[in-house]
């Protein structure tokens, strides 16, 4: 699968620490560099028939439909598309006007991931989003009118401006709009963000973990009652609408990341990531160089990652694969550490897969880390 990072946004959200720029002056040079990097790295993927192409960011919807079409044409010079390929574009509600959606409908884009975050204005103001609540709803309806049925929206819970009734309203609105996929995350105070500064200065209350926990479990129960599958801690879908792209990450499949700060993985023991600096990235690519760092994953790294990723999903960790992949020393460690968690009910084994019972999913990262090799 192929990921393309578009490192531009209209404005900086208060909670965000991803790599992007709010200046578009390097846009044309960036697009040229991205096309050239695709050419330079075309042989890194073993499978040249793509099952997923994902435009992330940043905010890819700051580009024009023509820009996106040209990037897709560049990809097709070196790769082919599976007949059931999922081609996703991340978009903000304020970008999804009729003109842009008409342009997108004339491209192979067949899935939109819309950064809604909330249907309440107070939440959106705290997050410094560029859209308001009415735009959030209208953009979804407009996308559906243009034929985009495979939609995902992002929702954030546990904001200091929210409460339980507002959160219930967000979920009810999502069901009413007939959205088939939801990615939902607790508001997190990341270092070097505006939100972090506001919390430190007591301008904004810190999110409360207990309230976020309650919101998470209500969401899971509510969405399942409405036909959704809770297939990863933060992701829910109606049947057959799971994200192919993200599912490939969680199943340890190879992927190639193009653009500044994008990550790549060979499906085994090598990970790389591009420099998180637009100017340095462009200069390197213009000089026919790759601006990236590479890490060879140790057995410890691979073991820890398999647990961390697998235990976040409905599928769990394949114990046969675990046994075939790791040394006797690692497997002895695993057996020693896992028994207490199973006895406490924090882990279960079903059909030779290790899983966290869904009622404990909010604690998944901690449960997994207790099993890590250190």
Secondary structure, DSSP 8 states (H G I E B T S, - for coil): -EEEEE-B-SS--TT--S--BS--TTHHHHHHHHHHHHHHTTTS-S--EEEEEEEEES-GGGS-HHHHHHHHHHHHHH-EEEEEEEEEEEE-GGG--HHHHHHHHTSS--EEEEEEE-SSHHHHHHHT-SS-HHHHHHHHHHHHHTT---EEEEEEE--TT--HHHHHHHHHHHHHTT-SEEEEEE----TTSHHHHHHHTTSS----HHHHHHHHHHHHHHHHHTT-EEEETTEEESTT-S-HHHHHHHTT--BEEESTT-EEE-SSSEEEEE-S-HHHHHHHHHTT---EEEEE--HHHHHHHHHHHHTTBSS-EEHHHHHHHS-HHHHHHHHHHHHHHHHTTS-EEETTEEE--GGGGGGHHHHHHTT---
